[in-house]
Amino acid sequence: MDLTPKLIDRLAHTTFCRPAIAELAELFEDATTEEVSTLAAQLTEQGEDVALDRLLNVCAYRNILVEPTVLAESAAVIDDLTDLPYCYVNHDASAIGPLIKMARSEVLSRQRQAMLGRLVTELALRHQSHRDEAMRLMQYLREEIRTPPAAILVYDSLHMLESDKLEEFAFPLITDHDIDTSLPDRPPPKIIGGGDTVRRPIPKLGRNEPCHCGSGKKYKRCCFEKDKDILADASSYAGVTQSQLAEDPGIVGDADVIHGLRAYEIKKLNPENLATDQLPAAYDRACCFGLLEVAFTMLEERSKRTDGRYPFDEYHFSDLMDQALAHNDIDLARRARAWVPRDSGCVDWDEVDLQFSLCTDPGHLTAIEARCKEAFCCLPDEKTGFRNHEFCNLTHLFRNQFPALSILFARAALQECPDRVLDNELLVEIVHQARIDLGISPWDDPIDALFNEYEGEQAGRAADEKLAHETEALRKQLAESREKIKQTEEGLSAKEAMLSDLKRELENTAAQQEARKTVTEEPRREHQEATRNTVDRLRRQVDNLKAEIGNQQEKRQRLRRELERERQHARRASAAQVSKSSDIQDDNGTAPAMPGENVRPIVVPDYHNSFRDACQSLSGSVAASAMKAVAAFAVYDFAIWRNARSIKQLSNIYRVRIGIHYRLLIRWVPGQELTALDLIPRQDLESWIKRHA
């Protein structure tokens, strides 16, 4: 089946309704997948959007599968993108790859990218294939698309992928709709001008007036029916249809016409036929779709004309050159560069030469890029089980010849693997040495603050874990002690009850014996002997119980003393924790009130002898940091003022953190005095305050 003008006209004039689509489908009763794919590719290339739309409707109606790549590329041209999902109802997972590639293409609008992303999501979940690629695509679109409702559709698709469920959330499933149930029974009403204010493309005539074509016939018997289609295609410009505007926007000379064109329509524009003021708009539109060759032809044509409303800006070629380099189009970048004025002060030619060099001869940078990509993963080694510290290796590799790059890799290494303490200590030293080689101060690198911050966090976590472990051990000991005391008290109560019973039994026996003495004048000897034995036995039991009760009371007193010691230990641990919390809170005390920008008198700092002695006795890095902190405080550096805290017991005295182990003490009277008093270890801060309070 060949794509003839007659077939294109038949496709373009078929309405979206069941009778019309069914009638058109009869033409393709014996068509194969290869034939309809070829027709679709030709219509896409020619930009026949409505005809392509109807061809895909027919393919969906007759269940003809279009080749996946051709079907995906048709999304850039098809008139109504909501008709595209009908063709994917019976496709398998092979259609996902071309859709992903097309969804990331710049020739599509954001709305069309979001729609293709939704198609990819549903196909990936339906066939359980390419799920990771679909997730990466939707994450990319989430960063690119900001305007609703396309952005909402992207987030809804991401939610569907994350839940791994093919079910409706905010939007219905588009691959569940079959064209048989969607086709209306009647043609939709014609909308003239698409809702905008329109002008007549042909003169207004009565039905019985002579036809405007000059045939001499009445209008109703000549061009009346044909003009109905022309009126339905009316535009906002008198005498011009929308189809004519899309084919040749230069007939009206208005730049606003260009802004609504799509990518395939931009590609068909002839720069020579456009008005001068339309060429910049066509250039911008082509750049939006990534059509850089078309953009270059628009700029070339604009540079030849002098009748524009505004003079031509040759620096557009510089912008186009940058975009071509970003797309690795070296030939176009060179052609655009030839138009940029060489004496321009707005172009950094060294930067341009570096960009060309990176694109034409990347050299070792390709290998470095691969190693950096591997370093970001930081996966454990299969044999040793240790994580590869690739950024650390690159730091050492670049140390001698490229110290600046070595510093950058060291910073990345510390951020990527902060738990490699020994390696990171060596990295900090390498950064200091590299900065010396570069002729800059070794103490101003952000890696020092990062390392100290992580070291402080590690120390704090270790102290918290130790305190938590000790507290838990004390809690267990207290619970065990309470249980022992409880058991001892229960045993003691039982013994006391037994003793009471024995006492009562002894008293009853003695009373009975006395009664027998008074009643019986001649008691029998055997009975007396038995009574004495019983009394002796009961007395021995009483003595034993008294001794055991004494032992139990002594044991209970000992356990109570142990419980009291454990309680005191727990109170001391709790007090230490509260003290630590109060230190942290105190360390975050009130910052000094910084004067306004218009009233900031500079006071030259003085240095107390204690501060001088401390600087001489401490390491060079600590002393250097303290000296810089004093100077920064004097010139109202926000970073230092933010970390300064007042001391409640001492007026006009402030402390500043120097690393995590030292504190700088200064006296500041606004506009009058600034004195560095002392530089002390952090643990000596409380004693220093008490000594000077």
C-alpha positions as CSV (number, residue, x, y, z in Angstrom):
1,M,0.0,0.0,0.0
2,D,1.5,3.3,-1.1
3,L,1.0,6.7,0.6
4,T,-0.7,8.7,-2.1
5,P,-2.1,12.3,-1.7
6,K,-5.5,10.7,-2.1
7,L,-4.9,8.4,0.8
8,I,-3.6,11.2,3.0
9,D,-6.6,13.3,2.2
10,R,-8.9,10.4,3.0
11,L,-7.2,9.8,6.4
12,A,-7.2,13.5,7.3
13,H,-10.9,14.0,6.6
14,T,-12.1,10.9,8.6
15,T,-13.7,11.9,11.8
16,F,-13.3,10.1,15.1
17,C,-16.5,8.1,15.3
18,R,-17.4,4.4,14.9
19,P,-19.0,4.5,11.4
20,A,-16.1,6.6,9.9
21,I,-13.4,4.5,11.5
22,A,-15.1,1.2,10.6
23,E,-15.4,2.4,7.0
24,L,-11.8,3.5,6.8
25,A,-10.6,0.2,8.4
26,E,-12.0,-1.6,5.3
27,L,-9.2,-0.1,3.3
28,F,-6.6,-1.8,5.5
29,E,-8.3,-5.2,5.8
30,D,-5.4,-7.0,4.3
31,A,-2.6,-4.7,5.5
32,T,0.4,-6.2,7.3
33,T,2.4,-4.8,10.2
34,E,5.2,-3.9,7.8
35,E,2.9,-1.9,5.5
36,V,1.2,0.1,8.2
37,S,4.5,0.7,9.9
38,T,5.9,2.1,6.7
39,L,2.9,4.3,6.2
40,A,3.1,5.6,9.8
41,A,6.8,6.4,9.4
42,Q,6.1,8.3,6.1
43,L,3.3,10.3,7.7
44,T,5.5,11.1,10.7
45,E,8.3,12.3,8.4
46,Q,5.9,14.5,6.4
47,G,4.2,15.9,9.6
48,E,0.7,14.8,8.6
49,D,-0.6,14.9,12.2
50,V,-4.3,14.3,11.6
51,A,-3.8,11.6,9.0
52,L,-1.3,9.8,11.2
53,D,-3.8,10.0,14.1
54,R,-6.5,8.3,12.0
55,L,-4.1,5.6,10.7
56,L,-3.2,4.7,14.3
57,N,-6.9,4.6,15.2
58,V,-7.5,2.1,12.4
59,C,-4.6,0.0,13.6
60,A,-6.0,-0.1,17.1
61,Y,-9.5,-0.9,15.7
62,R,-8.2,-3.8,13.6
63,N,-5.6,-5.0,16.2
64,I,-2.7,-4.3,13.8
65,L,0.6,-4.0,15.8
66,V,2.7,-1.1,14.6
67,E,6.5,-1.5,14.8
68,P,7.4,-0.2,18.4
69,T,10.1,2.3,17.2
70,V,7.8,3.8,14.6
71,L,4.9,4.0,17.0
72,A,7.0,5.7,19.6
73,E,8.3,8.3,17.1
74,S,4.8,9.1,16.0
75,A,4.2,10.7,19.4
76,A,6.0,13.8,18.2
77,V,3.5,14.3,15.3
78,I,0.2,12.7,16.2
79,D,-2.6,15.2,16.5
80,D,-4.3,13.9,19.7
81,L,-1.9,12.0,22.0
82,T,-4.8,10.6,24.0
83,D,-5.4,8.3,21.0
84,L,-1.9,6.8,21.2
85,P,-2.5,4.3,24.1
86,Y,-5.1,2.4,22.1
87,C,-2.2,1.1,20.0
88,Y,-0.4,-0.2,23.0
89,V,-3.2,-2.4,24.5
90,N,-1.9,-5.5,22.7
91,H,1.8,-4.7,22.7
92,D,4.3,-6.7,24.8
93,A,7.4,-5.5,26.7
94,S,9.4,-4.8,23.5
95,A,7.5,-1.5,23.2
96,I,8.9,-0.1,26.4
97,G,12.5,0.6,25.2
98,P,11.6,2.9,22.3
99,L,9.0,4.6,24.5
100,I,11.6,5.4,27.1
101,K,14.0,6.8,24.5
102,M,11.3,9.0,23.0
103,A,10.0,10.2,26.4
104,R,13.5,11.7,27.0
105,S,13.6,13.4,23.6
106,E,13.7,17.2,23.5
107,V,11.4,17.3,20.5
108,L,8.4,16.5,22.8
109,S,6.5,19.0,24.9
110,R,6.4,18.4,28.7
111,Q,2.8,17.2,28.5
112,R,3.7,14.6,25.9
113,Q,6.7,13.5,27.8
114,A,4.5,12.9,30.9
115,M,2.0,10.9,28.8
116,L,4.7,8.7,27.4
117,G,6.1,8.2,30.9
118,R,2.7,7.1,32.1
119,L,2.6,4.6,29.2
120,V,6.0,3.3,30.1
121,T,4.9,2.9,33.8
122,E,1.8,0.9,33.0
123,L,3.6,-1.4,30.4
124,A,6.5,-2.0,32.8
125,L,4.1,-3.1,35.6
126,R,1.8,-5.0,33.3
127,H,4.6,-7.1,31.8
128,Q,6.9,-7.0,34.9
129,S,9.8,-5.8,32.7
130,H,12.1,-2.7,32.5
131,R,10.9,-1.5,35.9
132,D,14.3,0.0,36.9
133,E,14.5,1.9,33.6
134,A,10.9,3.1,34.0
135,M,11.8,4.4,37.6
136,R,14.8,6.3,36.3
137,L,12.7,7.8,33.5
138,M,10.0,9.1,35.9
139,Q,12.6,10.4,38.3
140,Y,14.2,12.3,35.4
141,L,10.8,13.7,34.4
142,R,10.0,14.6,38.0
143,E,13.0,16.9,37.9
144,E,12.2,18.4,34.5
145,I,8.4,18.9,34.6
146,R,7.0,21.5,37.0
147,T,3.7,22.6,35.6
148,P,0.4,20.8,36.4
149,P,-1.3,18.6,35.4
150,A,1.7,17.0,33.7
151,A,3.7,17.1,37.0
152,I,0.8,15.5,38.9
153,L,0.7,12.7,36.3
154,V,4.4,12.1,36.8
155,Y,4.1,11.9,40.5
156,D,1.1,9.6,40.2
157,S,3.1,7.3,37.9
158,L,6.0,7.3,40.4
159,H,3.7,6.4,43.2
160,M,2.4,3.5,41.1
161,L,6.0,2.2,40.5
162,E,7.0,2.5,44.1
163,S,3.9,0.6,45.2
164,D,4.5,-2.0,42.4
165,K,0.8,-2.1,41.8
166,L,-1.0,-1.6,38.5
167,E,-4.0,0.2,39.8
168,E,-5.6,3.6,39.6
169,F,-4.5,6.3,42.0
170,A,-5.1,10.0,41.0
171,F,-5.4,9.1,37.2
172,P,-7.1,6.1,35.5
173,L,-5.1,3.5,33.7
174,I,-4.8,4.6,30.1
175,T,-3.9,1.1,28.7
176,D,-7.2,-0.3,30.0
177,H,-9.3,1.7,27.5
178,D,-10.2,-0.1,24.3
179,I,-11.0,1.8,21.2
180,D,-14.2,-0.2,20.6
181,T,-15.7,1.2,23.8
182,S,-14.3,4.7,23.3
183,L,-15.5,5.4,19.8
184,P,-18.7,7.6,19.7
185,D,-21.5,6.6,17.5
186,R,-21.8,10.1,16.0
187,P,-19.1,12.5,14.7
188,P,-18.1,15.2,17.2
189,P,-19.3,18.7,16.5
190,K,-16.9,20.9,14.6
191,I,-15.2,23.7,16.6
192,I,-14.1,26.7,14.5
193,G,-10.9,28.3,15.6
194,G,-10.3,26.1,18.7
195,G,-12.1,28.6,21.0
196,D,-10.0,31.6,20.1
197,T,-11.3,34.8,18.4
198,V,-11.3,34.0,14.7
199,R,-11.5,35.9,11.4
200,R,-13.2,34.7,8.3
201,P,-10.7,33.1,5.8
202,I,-13.2,33.7,2.9
203,P,-15.6,36.6,2.3
204,K,-19.2,36.4,3.6
205,L,-21.7,35.7,0.9
206,G,-25.4,34.9,0.7
207,R,-26.5,31.5,-0.6
208,N,-27.9,33.0,-3.8
209,E,-25.1,35.5,-4.5
210,P,-22.5,34.9,-7.2
211,C,-19.7,32.6,-6.0
212,H,-16.4,34.3,-5.1
213,C,-14.4,32.0,-7.4
214,G,-15.7,33.7,-10.5
215,S,-17.6,30.8,-12.0
216,G,-20.8,32.8,-12.4
217,K,-22.8,30.2,-10.5
218,K,-24.7,30.8,-7.3
219,Y,-22.7,30.4,-4.2
220,K,-24.9,27.6,-2.9
221,R,-24.3,25.6,-6.1
222,C,-20.6,26.2,-6.4
223,C,-18.2,26.5,-3.4
224,F,-20.6,26.5,-0.5
225,E,-19.9,23.0,0.7
226,K,-16.2,23.3,0.1
227,D,-16.0,26.5,2.1
228,K,-17.5,24.8,5.2
229,D,-14.3,22.9,5.7
230,I,-12.3,26.1,5.2
231,L,-14.4,28.0,7.8
232,A,-13.9,25.1,10.3
233,D,-10.2,25.7,9.9
234,A,-10.4,29.5,10.5
235,S,-7.6,31.3,12.3
236,S,-7.4,34.6,14.1
237,Y,-6.1,36.3,10.9
238,A,-8.6,37.3,8.2
239,G,-8.2,35.4,5.0
240,V,-5.9,32.8,6.4
241,T,-6.7,29.3,7.7
242,Q,-4.8,27.5,10.5
243,S,-3.4,25.0,8.0
244,Q,-2.0,27.8,5.9
245,L,-0.4,29.4,9.0
246,A,1.3,26.2,10.0
247,E,2.7,25.7,6.5
248,D,3.7,29.3,5.9
249,P,3.6,31.6,9.0
250,G,5.3,34.3,7.0
251,I,2.1,35.2,5.2
252,V,1.0,37.1,8.4
253,G,4.4,38.3,9.7
254,D,3.3,37.9,13.3
255,A,5.9,36.3,15.7
256,D,3.1,35.0,18.0
257,V,2.2,32.4,15.3
258,I,5.6,30.7,15.8
259,H,5.1,30.2,19.5
260,G,2.3,27.6,19.1
261,L,4.1,25.4,16.5
262,R,5.3,21.9,17.4
263,A,8.7,20.4,16.6
264,Y,7.7,18.7,13.3
265,E,6.1,22.0,12.2
266,I,9.3,24.0,13.1
267,K,11.4,21.6,11.0
268,K,9.2,22.2,8.0
269,L,9.6,26.0,8.1
270,N,11.6,27.7,5.4
271,P,13.6,30.7,6.9
272,E,13.4,32.6,3.6
273,N,9.6,32.7,3.8
274,L,9.5,34.0,7.4
275,A,9.2,37.6,8.3
276,T,12.2,39.2,9.9
277,D,10.6,39.5,13.3
278,Q,9.5,35.9,13.1
279,L,13.1,34.5,12.7
280,P,14.1,35.1,16.4
281,A,10.9,33.4,17.6
282,A,11.6,30.5,15.3
283,Y,15.2,30.3,16.6
284,D,14.0,30.2,20.2
285,R,11.3,27.6,19.4
286,A,13.8,25.4,17.6
287,C,16.2,25.6,20.6
288,C,13.4,24.5,22.9
289,F,13.0,21.3,20.9
290,G,16.7,20.7,20.5
291,L,16.5,21.3,16.7
292,L,19.9,23.1,16.7
293,E,20.4,22.8,12.9
294,V,17.1,24.5,12.3
295,A,18.0,27.2,14.9
296,F,21.3,27.9,13.1
297,T,19.5,28.4,9.7
298,M,17.1,30.8,11.4
299,L,20.1,32.9,12.8
300,E,21.9,32.8,9.5
301,E,18.8,34.2,7.7
302,R,18.3,36.8,10.4
303,S,21.9,38.0,10.1
304,K,21.3,38.8,6.4
305,R,18.4,41.1,7.0
306,T,18.3,44.7,8.3
307,D,14.6,45.5,8.3
308,G,13.8,44.0,11.8
309,R,12.2,45.9,14.6
310,Y,15.4,45.3,16.7
311,P,19.0,45.0,15.5
312,F,20.4,41.5,15.2
313,D,22.4,40.3,18.2
314,E,25.4,38.2,17.0
315,Y,25.9,36.7,20.5
316,H,23.0,34.4,19.7
317,F,25.6,32.4,17.9
318,S,27.6,32.1,21.1
319,D,24.5,30.7,22.9
320,L,24.0,28.3,20.1
321,M,27.6,27.3,20.2
322,D,27.3,26.4,23.9
323,Q,24.2,24.3,23.2
324,A,25.9,22.5,20.4
325,L,28.8,21.7,22.6
326,A,26.5,20.4,25.3
327,H,24.9,18.1,22.7
328,N,28.5,17.1,21.5
329,D,27.7,18.5,18.0
330,I,31.2,19.7,17.1
331,D,30.5,20.6,13.5
332,L,27.6,22.9,14.3
333,A,29.6,24.4,17.2
334,R,32.4,25.3,14.9
335,R,30.0,26.9,12.4
336,A,28.3,28.9,15.1
337,R,31.7,29.9,16.5
338,A,32.7,31.4,13.2
339,W,29.9,34.0,13.6
340,V,30.9,35.1,17.1
341,P,32.9,38.4,17.0
342,R,36.5,37.6,18.0
343,D,36.9,40.9,19.8
344,S,34.0,40.2,22.1
345,G,34.5,40.9,25.7
346,C,31.5,38.9,26.7
347,V,33.0,35.5,25.6
348,D,35.7,33.7,27.6
349,W,37.6,32.2,24.7
350,D,39.8,30.1,27.0
351,E,36.7,28.6,28.4
352,V,35.4,28.0,24.8
353,D,38.7,26.3,23.8
354,L,38.5,24.1,26.9
355,Q,35.0,23.0,25.9
356,F,36.0,22.2,22.4
357,S,39.0,20.2,23.8
358,L,36.8,18.2,26.2
359,C,34.5,17.3,23.3
360,T,37.1,16.5,20.7
361,D,39.8,14.9,22.8
362,P,38.7,13.8,26.3
363,G,41.8,11.7,26.7
364,H,42.4,10.5,30.3
365,L,39.3,12.3,31.5
366,T,37.2,9.3,30.3
367,A,39.1,7.0,32.6
368,I,38.9,9.5,35.5
369,E,35.1,9.8,34.9
370,A,34.8,6.0,35.1
371,R,36.7,5.9,38.4
372,C,34.6,8.7,39.8
373,K,31.5,6.8,38.9
374,E,32.8,3.7,40.6
375,A,33.8,5.8,43.7
376,F,30.2,7.1,44.1
377,C,29.0,3.5,44.6
378,C,31.7,2.7,47.2
379,L,30.8,-1.0,47.2
380,P,32.6,-3.6,49.4
381,D,35.3,-5.6,47.8
382,E,34.3,-9.2,46.9
383,K,37.5,-10.8,48.4
384,T,38.3,-8.6,51.4
385,G,34.9,-7.3,52.3
386,F,36.2,-3.8,52.8
387,R,34.7,-0.8,50.9
388,N,36.7,0.6,48.0
389,H,37.8,4.1,48.9
390,E,38.3,5.3,45.3
391,F,38.3,9.0,46.0
392,C,41.0,8.5,48.5
393,N,43.1,6.7,45.8
394,L,42.5,9.5,43.4
395,T,43.6,12.0,46.0
396,H,47.0,10.3,46.3
397,L,47.3,9.8,42.6
398,F,46.9,13.5,41.8
399,R,48.8,14.8,44.8
400,N,52.1,15.7,43.1
401,Q,51.2,16.9,39.7
402,F,47.7,18.3,40.2
403,P,47.3,19.5,43.8
404,A,44.1,21.4,43.2
405,L,42.4,18.3,41.9
406,S,43.8,16.4,44.8
407,I,42.1,18.7,47.2
408,L,38.8,18.3,45.4
409,F,39.0,14.5,45.5
410,A,40.0,14.6,49.2
411,R,36.8,16.6,50.0
412,A,34.7,14.1,48.0
413,A,36.4,11.2,49.8
414,L,35.6,12.7,53.3
415,Q,32.0,13.2,52.3
416,E,31.6,9.8,50.7
417,C,33.3,7.7,53.4
418,P,33.3,9.7,56.7
419,D,33.8,6.6,58.7
420,R,37.3,5.9,57.3
421,V,38.9,7.8,60.2
422,L,42.5,6.8,59.6
423,D,42.3,7.5,55.8
424,N,40.6,10.8,56.4
425,E,43.2,12.0,58.9
426,L,45.9,11.5,56.2
427,L,43.6,13.2,53.6
428,V,43.5,16.3,55.8
429,E,47.3,16.4,56.0
430,I,47.5,16.0,52.2
431,V,45.1,18.9,51.7
432,H,47.2,21.1,53.9
433,Q,50.3,20.2,52.0
434,A,48.6,20.7,48.6
435,R,47.4,24.2,49.7
436,I,50.9,25.1,50.6
437,D,52.0,24.0,47.1
438,L,49.3,26.2,45.6
439,G,50.6,29.2,47.6
440,I,47.5,29.6,49.8
441,S,46.9,29.3,53.5
442,P,46.8,25.6,54.6
443,W,44.2,26.3,57.4
444,D,41.3,27.7,55.4
445,D,40.0,24.6,53.7
446,P,36.5,23.4,54.4
447,I,37.8,19.8,54.9
448,D,39.1,20.8,58.4
449,A,35.6,21.8,59.5
450,L,34.1,18.7,58.0
451,F,36.6,16.4,59.7
452,N,36.3,18.1,63.1
453,E,32.5,18.0,62.8
454,Y,32.4,14.3,62.0
455,E,35.0,13.6,64.7
456,G,32.9,15.5,67.2
457,E,29.8,13.6,66.2
458,Q,31.7,10.3,66.6
459,A,32.9,11.3,70.0
460,G,29.5,12.4,71.1
461,R,27.9,9.2,69.8
462,A,30.5,7.1,71.6
463,A,29.9,8.9,74.9
464,D,26.2,8.6,74.5
465,E,26.5,4.9,73.8
466,K,28.8,4.4,76.8
467,L,26.5,6.3,79.1
468,A,23.5,4.4,77.8
469,H,25.3,1.1,78.4
470,E,26.3,2.0,81.9
471,T,22.8,3.2,82.7
472,E,21.3,0.0,81.4
473,A,23.7,-2.1,83.5
474,L,22.8,-0.1,86.6
475,R,19.1,-0.6,85.9
476,K,19.6,-4.3,85.7
477,Q,21.6,-4.4,89.0
478,L,19.0,-2.4,90.8
479,A,16.3,-4.7,89.5
480,E,18.3,-7.8,90.7
481,S,18.9,-6.2,94.1
482,R,15.2,-5.4,94.5
483,E,14.3,-9.0,93.7
484,K,16.8,-10.4,96.2
485,I,15.5,-8.1,99.0
486,K,12.0,-9.1,98.1
487,Q,12.8,-12.8,98.3
488,T,14.7,-12.2,101.6
489,E,11.8,-10.3,103.2
490,E,9.4,-13.0,102.1
491,G,11.6,-15.7,103.7
492,L,12.0,-13.7,106.9
493,S,8.3,-13.2,107.2
494,A,7.8,-16.9,106.9
495,K,10.4,-17.6,109.6
496,E,8.8,-15.0,111.9
497,A,5.4,-16.7,111.4
498,M,6.9,-20.1,112.1
499,L,8.5,-18.7,115.3
500,S,5.2,-17.3,116.4
501,D,3.5,-20.6,115.9
502,L,6.3,-22.4,117.9
503,K,6.0,-19.8,120.7
504,R,2.2,-20.5,121.0
505,E,2.8,-24.2,120.9
506,L,5.4,-23.9,123.7
507,E,3.1,-21.8,125.8
508,N,0.2,-24.2,125.3
509,T,2.5,-27.1,126.4
510,A,3.7,-25.3,129.5
511,A,0.1,-24.5,130.4
512,Q,-1.0,-28.1,130.0
513,Q,1.9,-29.3,132.2
514,E,1.0,-26.9,135.0
515,A,-2.6,-28.0,134.7
516,R,-1.6,-31.7,135.1
517,K,0.5,-30.9,138.1
518,T,-2.5,-29.4,139.9
519,V,-5.0,-32.0,138.8
520,T,-2.9,-35.2,139.0
521,E,-1.3,-35.9,142.2
522,E,0.8,-38.8,140.8
523,P,1.8,-38.1,137.2
524,R,3.4,-40.9,135.3
525,R,7.1,-40.8,134.7
526,E,6.9,-41.6,131.0
527,H,4.5,-38.8,130.3
528,Q,6.8,-36.3,132.1
529,E,9.8,-37.5,130.1
530,A,7.9,-37.1,126.9
531,T,6.8,-33.6,127.9
532,R,10.3,-32.6,128.7
533,N,11.6,-33.9,125.4
534,T,8.9,-31.9,123.6
535,V,9.8,-28.8,125.5
536,D,13.5,-29.2,124.8
537,R,12.8,-29.8,121.1
538,L,10.6,-26.7,120.9
539,R,13.2,-24.6,122.6
540,R,15.9,-25.8,120.3
541,Q,13.7,-24.9,117.3
542,V,13.1,-21.5,118.8
543,D,16.8,-20.9,119.3
544,N,17.5,-22.0,115.7
545,L,14.8,-19.8,114.3
546,K,16.1,-16.8,116.3
547,A,19.6,-17.4,114.9
548,E,18.3,-17.8,111.4
549,I,16.1,-14.6,111.7
550,G,19.2,-12.7,112.9
551,N,21.2,-13.9,109.9
552,Q,18.3,-13.0,107.5
553,Q,18.1,-9.5,109.1
554,E,21.8,-9.0,108.7
555,K,21.6,-10.2,105.1
556,R,18.7,-7.8,104.5
557,Q,20.6,-4.9,105.9
558,R,23.6,-5.8,103.7
559,L,21.3,-5.8,100.6
560,R,19.8,-2.5,101.6
561,R,23.3,-1.0,101.8
562,E,24.1,-2.4,98.3
563,L,20.8,-1.0,97.0
564,E,21.6,2.4,98.4
565,R,25.1,2.3,96.8
566,E,23.6,1.4,93.4
567,R,21.0,4.2,93.7
568,Q,23.8,6.7,94.5
569,H,25.7,5.4,91.4
570,A,22.6,5.8,89.3
571,R,22.1,9.3,90.6
572,R,25.7,10.2,89.8
573,A,25.3,8.8,86.2
574,S,22.1,10.8,85.8
575,A,23.7,13.9,87.1
576,A,26.6,13.4,84.7
577,Q,24.1,13.1,81.8
578,V,22.2,16.2,83.0
579,S,25.6,18.0,83.4
580,K,26.5,17.1,79.8
581,S,23.1,18.3,78.6
582,S,23.5,21.5,80.5
583,D,27.0,21.9,78.9
584,I,25.5,21.5,75.5
585,Q,22.7,23.9,76.3
586,D,25.2,26.4,77.7
587,D,27.4,25.9,74.7
588,N,24.5,27.0,72.6
589,G,23.9,30.1,74.8
590,T,23.1,33.6,73.7
591,A,25.1,35.0,70.8
592,P,26.3,38.6,70.9
593,A,24.1,41.2,69.3
594,M,25.8,42.2,66.0
595,P,25.5,46.0,65.3
596,G,23.8,47.1,62.1
597,E,25.7,47.3,58.9
598,N,25.8,51.1,59.1
599,V,27.2,51.1,62.6
600,R,30.1,48.6,62.9
601,P,33.2,50.3,64.4
602,I,36.3,48.3,64.0
603,V,38.2,47.8,67.3
604,V,41.8,46.6,67.0
605,P,42.1,43.5,69.3
606,D,44.4,43.3,72.3
607,Y,46.0,40.0,73.5
608,H,46.2,39.0,77.1
609,N,49.4,37.3,78.3
610,S,47.4,34.1,79.0
611,F,46.3,34.0,75.4
612,R,49.9,34.6,74.2
613,D,51.2,31.8,76.4
614,A,48.5,29.4,75.2
615,C,49.2,30.1,71.6
616,Q,52.9,29.3,72.2
617,S,52.2,26.0,74.0
618,L,49.5,24.6,71.6
619,S,49.9,23.2,68.1
620,G,50.2,25.6,65.2
621,S,46.8,24.8,63.6
622,V,44.9,25.5,66.8
623,A,46.8,28.8,67.4
624,A,46.2,29.8,63.8
625,S,42.5,29.1,64.0
626,A,42.2,31.1,67.3
627,M,44.1,34.1,65.8
628,K,41.9,34.1,62.7
629,A,38.8,33.8,64.9
630,V,39.8,36.9,66.9
631,A,40.4,38.9,63.7
632,A,37.1,37.7,62.2
633,F,35.2,38.7,65.3
634,A,36.8,42.2,65.1
635,V,35.6,42.7,61.5
636,Y,32.1,41.3,62.3
637,D,32.4,38.0,60.3
638,F,29.0,36.4,60.6
639,A,30.4,32.8,60.7
640,I,32.4,33.6,63.9
641,W,29.7,35.7,65.5
642,R,27.2,33.0,64.9
643,N,29.3,30.5,66.9
644,A,30.2,33.0,69.8
645,R,28.2,32.5,73.0
646,S,27.9,34.6,76.1
647,I,28.9,33.5,79.7
648,K,26.1,34.2,82.1
649,Q,28.4,34.5,85.2
650,L,30.7,37.1,83.5
651,S,29.6,40.2,81.8
652,N,31.0,41.1,78.3
653,I,32.8,37.8,78.2
654,Y,32.2,35.5,75.2
655,R,33.5,32.1,74.2
656,V,34.1,30.9,70.6
657,R,34.6,27.2,69.5
658,I,38.0,26.4,68.1
659,G,37.6,23.0,66.7
660,I,35.9,20.5,69.1
661,H,38.6,20.5,71.8
662,Y,39.3,24.2,72.6
663,R,37.5,27.4,73.5
664,L,38.6,31.0,72.9
665,L,37.7,33.5,75.7
666,I,37.3,37.1,74.6
667,R,36.1,40.3,76.3
668,W,34.1,42.6,74.0
669,V,32.7,46.0,74.8
670,P,30.9,47.4,71.7
671,G,33.0,50.1,70.1
672,Q,35.5,50.3,73.0
673,E,37.4,47.1,73.7
674,L,38.2,43.7,72.2
675,T,40.6,41.5,74.1
676,A,41.6,37.9,73.5
677,L,41.8,36.6,77.2
678,D,42.7,32.9,76.9
679,L,42.7,29.8,74.8
680,I,41.8,26.7,77.0
681,P,40.8,23.1,76.5
682,R,37.0,22.6,76.5
683,Q,37.0,20.5,79.7
684,D,38.6,23.5,81.6
685,L,35.9,25.9,80.7
686,E,33.9,25.5,83.9
687,S,36.9,25.9,86.2
688,W,38.0,29.0,84.2
689,I,34.5,30.5,84.7
690,K,34.5,29.8,88.5
691,R,38.0,31.2,88.8
692,H,37.1,34.5,87.1
693,A,33.6,34.9,88.3
